[in-house]
Amino acid sequence: MPNTTRRARRRSFRLLRIPLLRLLAVNLAIGACAATLLVGGLLWLNPGHLRELIFADRAPGIGLALLLASFVITFGSAAMGSAIMAQGRQQEDGRGDGGSPSRLAAQKLPRRARPM
């Protein structure tokens, strides 16, 4: 049994060696942290008696889980999308923003002559 556990760990670490998946995982974690902080801030500030409304229910965990999951989906996807869109950006000094150019970028095609 321990042998299969080691194989599963190796496989998961192998996935993180792919630069695109690592970029997405890091930015998903950043978005999840931002979402957790925002939900905590909403509960602390209690706008519109949100905290009281959630905790007055018989099962407040379900409400908190739904609120947190929706915020994680929103902020995680926003962080991942902004990271993907910022990959091709060039700085003023001509260098990239820290990494090599993406292999996924579209290649320029040669211009075809128009038919007469």
N, C-alpha and C positions, 0 to 999 in steps of 0.2 A: 504493500500500500504506500509506503513512503516514496518508493521509486516513481509512482505515477504523480505524486504531489510535486516532486522535483521537476518532472517533465512539464507539468502545467505551469510551474513558476518560470522555467526557462522559456516556455512558449510566450508567456505574457511579457517577459523582459525582452524577448526578441521583437515583439511588436513595437515596443517603445524605442527600438533602435531605428525605426523608420522615421525620418525627420518630420514628415507631414503629420503622422499620428502623434508624435511627441509634442509638436506645436499645438495640435488640437487638444491633447490631454492637459497640457499646462494651462492653456487659456480657458478650458472648461473648469479647471480647479480655481482659477482666478475669478471667473464668473460666479461659481458656487460660493466662494468666500464673500464676494460682494453681496450676493443674495442673502446669505445668512446674516451679515451685518445689517442689511436693510430691514429684514424681518425683525431682527432684535431691536433695531431702532424704532420700528413701528410699534412694537409691543411696549417699549419703554415710554415713548411719547404718548401713546394711546389716543390717536386722532379719531374723533367720532366715536369714542368709547369702543374701539375695536378690540382691545384686550379684554374688556369686561364682557363683550359679546361672545368672544371665543371661549373664555373660561367659564361662562355661565352654562354652557352646554354640558350634556351628560358625558360626552366623549370629546374633550377639547383637543386631543392628539390628532384626530382626523382633520379637524379644521386647520391646525398648525401644519400638518403634513401637506395638505393641499395647497396652503398658502406658500409654504417654503418650496414645494415642488414646482409650482408655477413660476416663482421668482427665479429658481435655479435654471429652469428651461429658458426663460427670457434672457437673463443676464449671461448665462453660459453660451447660448447661441450668439448673442451680440458680441461677446468677447472673441469667440472663435471666428465669427465672420469678419470682424475688424482686423484680426491677425492675418487672415487669408488675404484680405484686400490690401493690407499694408506690405505684403511681401515684395511687390514689384516697385515700390516707391524708391526714388533716388534722392539722396541728400544733395545740398548745394555744392559740396566739394567733390561730387562725382562718385563717391563711394556708395555702396548699398547700405542698408540699415542693419549690418551685423552678420549677415549670412551670405551664402553663395546664392546665385539666382536659382529660381525654382526650375526643376526639370519639367514641370507641368505647364510652363508658359507656352503659349501658341507661337509657332514659328511663322515667319513672314514667307509668303509664297511669291514666286516670281510673277511678274506682270505678264499677262497674256496679250497677244496682239488681237485686236478686234477683227472679227470677220467682215469682209466687205460685202 
